[in-house]
């Protein structure tokens, strides 16, 4: 198999050095893949993706993208390397219009490229084009999530990471958001999704990684996982398996 596009190596992180939340996580994401990150509440999923994005301190280990070590880089520097992150909350400027949100996101691009990139995103998200003068705070939950995704895509990233984009959305809207994320992935953007809506997310993912107490307990194809009893056991605190071997705590 080809080298992973995005990888963590024995990654340990947390807000305080003596209280790690993510513990020695080794995870690989290959180009074009749609990876789903699952786990019970408090498992460290959001902390892991925030660490990858540069928002949580790394205590040990490394984050690499395309073979480049991103571990010591600031979030905006990781963005320039092609790593885009959509947080669960505060992911748009609610008092600004859709167009103003995109203009601000486009500031990282060379000035001659900005208008063309925004136009391309309007082609990708026709609802945003139609409502471009509307304040983001007036959008529906699904429209606001699509604006957040469009802002992240403005730089043409190689990897898009999303932290629970379905939170607070009605089931029909969740289906629409997930369908759009799958389209984006099939368009060539490698995707990592943190999600509590397990069944719906497994339907669009290629592979799932399950965290329990900050450690990887399962790494398996998404197909058929929703019907197995493995996830239930892991969410209830079982140890599970990783790459065919039991994954007891290694300290």
C-alpha positions in Angstrom: 0.0 0.0 0.0 1.2 3.5 -0.7 2.4 5.7 2.1 -0.4 7.5 4.0 -1.2 11.0 3.2 -2.0 12.0 6.8 -0.5 10.1 9.8 -0.1 10.3 13.5 2.8 8.5 15.2 2.5 7.6 18.9 0.6 10.9 19.3 0.0 12.0 22.9 -1.7 15.3 23.6 -3.9 17.2 25.9 -4.5 20.6 27.4 -2.2 19.9 30.4 1.0 17.8 30.1 0.3 15.7 33.2 -3.3 14.9 32.0 -3.1 13.4 28.5 -6.3 12.9 26.7 -5.0 11.3 23.5 -2.6 8.5 24.3 0.0 7.1 21.8 -2.4 7.2 18.9 -1.1 5.8 15.6 -3.5 6.5 12.7 -3.1 6.5 9.0 -5.3 8.1 6.3 -4.6 7.4 2.7 -5.2 9.7 -0.3 -8.8 9.8 -1.3 -10.0 7.9 1.7 -13.1 8.8 3.9 -12.1 8.0 7.5 -14.7 8.0 10.3 -13.5 8.6 13.8 -15.8 7.1 16.4 -15.9 6.5 20.2 -17.9 7.0 23.3 -18.3 10.4 24.9 -14.9 11.5 26.4 -12.9 9.1 24.3 -10.7 11.9 22.9 -12.0 12.1 19.3 -12.4 15.9 19.2 -9.1 16.4 21.0 -7.3 14.1 18.5 -8.5 16.1 15.5 -7.9 19.4 17.2 -4.3 18.2 17.9 -3.9 17.3 14.2 -5.1 20.8 13.3 -2.6 22.4 15.7 -5.1 23.6 18.3 -4.1 21.2 21.2 -0.5 20.9 22.5 1.4 17.7 21.5 3.2 16.1 24.4 4.8 13.3 22.4 4.7 11.8 18.9 4.2 13.4 15.5 1.7 14.5 12.9 2.7 14.2 9.2 1.0 15.3 6.0 2.4 14.1 2.7 5.6 13.1 4.5 6.1 16.6 6.0 6.2 16.9 9.8 3.5 19.3 10.9 3.9 18.7 14.7 5.5 22.1 15.5 3.5 24.2 13.0 0.8 26.7 13.9 -2.7 26.0 12.6 -2.4 28.6 9.7 0.8 27.0 8.6 -0.8 23.6 8.5 -3.6 25.1 6.4 -0.9 26.2 3.9 0.3 22.6 3.8 -3.2 21.5 2.8 -4.8 20.6 6.1 -8.3 22.2 6.6 -10.3 21.8 9.8 -14.0 22.6 10.4 -14.7 22.8 14.2 -18.1 21.9 15.6 -18.9 25.4 16.8 -17.9 29.0 15.9 -17.0 27.9 12.4 -18.5 30.9 10.6 -18.9 34.7 11.4 -22.6 34.9 12.1 -22.9 38.7 11.7 -21.2 38.7 8.3 -22.8 37.7 5.0 -21.9 34.5 3.2 -19.8 36.4 0.7 -17.9 38.3 3.5 -17.2 34.9 5.2 -15.7 33.6 2.0 -13.7 36.8 1.4 -12.1 36.5 4.8 -11.3 32.9 4.3 -9.7 33.7 0.9 -7.2 36.2 2.4 -4.7 33.3 2.7 -4.7 33.0 -1.1 -2.7 35.3 -3.5 -4.9 38.2 -4.4 -5.3 37.3 -8.1 -6.6 33.8 -7.1 -9.3 34.9 -4.6 -12.2 35.8 -6.9 -11.8 32.7 -9.0 -11.7 30.4 -6.0 -14.9 32.0 -4.5 -16.6 31.6 -7.8 -15.7 27.9 -8.0 -17.1 27.4 -4.5 -20.4 29.1 -5.5 -20.6 26.6 -8.4 -20.1 23.8 -5.8 -22.6 25.2 -3.4 -25.4 26.8 -5.4 -27.5 27.6 -2.2 -24.7 29.7 -0.9 -24.4 31.5 -4.3 -28.2 32.2 -4.2 -28.0 33.6 -0.6 -24.6 35.3 -0.8 -25.8 38.5 0.7 -27.5 36.9 3.7 -25.9 37.0 7.1 -24.5 33.6 8.2 -26.6 33.9 11.4 -29.8 33.8 9.3 -28.9 30.5 7.6 -30.4 27.1 8.5 -28.2 24.7 10.4 -27.4 22.7 7.2 -26.7 25.9 5.2 -24.4 27.1 8.0 -22.5 23.9 7.9 -22.1 24.1 4.2 -20.7 27.6 4.6 -18.2 26.3 7.1 -17.1 23.6 4.7 -16.9 26.1 1.9 -14.6 28.3 4.0 -12.4 25.3 4.7 -12.2 24.4 1.0 -11.2 27.8 -0.1 -7.6 26.9 -0.1 -8.1 23.7 -2.0 -6.9 21.4 0.8 -5.7 17.8 0.3 -7.3 16.8 3.7 -10.5 18.0 5.2 -11.2 17.3 8.9 -14.7 17.9 10.4 -15.7 17.7 14.0 -19.4 16.5 14.4 -21.0 18.5 11.5 -24.3 16.9 12.2 -24.7 18.2 15.7 -28.1 19.7 16.2 -29.4 19.0 12.7 -32.6 17.3 11.8 -32.2 13.8 10.3 -33.1 14.9 6.7 -30.6 17.7 6.9 -27.9 15.3 8.2 -28.5 13.1 5.2 -28.1 16.1 2.9 -24.9 17.3 4.6 -23.4 13.8 4.6 -24.2 13.3 0.9 -22.4 16.6 0.1 -19.4 15.5 2.2 -19.2 12.3 0.2 -19.4 14.2 -3.0 -16.5 16.4 -1.9 -14.5 13.3 -0.9 -15.1 11.7 -4.3 -14.0 14.9 -5.9 -10.5 14.2 -4.5 -10.5 15.6 -1.0 -9.3 13.1 1.6 -11.8 13.4 4.5 -11.7 12.7 8.3 -15.0 12.9 10.1 -15.7 12.8 13.9 -19.3 11.9 14.3 -21.8 10.6 16.9 -24.4 9.7 14.3 -22.8 6.4 13.8 -25.1 4.6 11.4 -25.4 7.4 9.0 -21.7 8.2 9.0 -20.7 4.5 8.5 -22.9 4.5 5.3 -20.6 7.1 3.7 -17.2 6.2 5.2 -14.6 3.8 3.8 -13.0 3.0 7.1 -13.6 3.6 10.8 -11.2 4.1 13.7 -12.7 3.8 17.2 -11.1 5.5 20.2 -11.7 4.5 23.8 -10.0 6.4 26.6 -7.8 8.1 24.2 -6.4 5.0 22.5 -7.2 3.3 19.2 -9.3 0.2 19.9 -10.5 -0.7 16.4 -9.4 0.1 12.9 -11.6 -1.6 10.3 -13.5 -1.2 7.1 -16.8 0.7 7.6 -18.9 -1.8 5.5 -20.9 -4.1 7.8 -19.6 -2.5 11.0 -23.0 -1.0 11.9 -24.5 -4.5 11.9 -21.8 -6.1 14.1 -21.8 -6.1 17.9 -18.2 -4.8 17.9 -19.1 -1.2 18.2 -21.6 -1.7 21.0 -19.0 -3.6 23.1 -16.4 -0.8 22.5 -18.8 2.0 23.3 -19.6 0.1 26.6 -16.0 -0.1 27.5 -14.7 -3.3 25.9 -11.2 -3.5 24.7 -11.9 -4.7 21.2 -9.2 -5.5 18.6 -6.8 -3.4 16.6 -5.2 -4.8 13.4 -6.2 -8.4 14.5 -4.6 -8.3 18.0 -6.1 -7.4 21.4 -5.2 -3.8 22.4 -4.7 -3.8 26.1 -3.4 -0.6 27.6 0.3 -0.3 27.1 0.9 2.6 29.5 
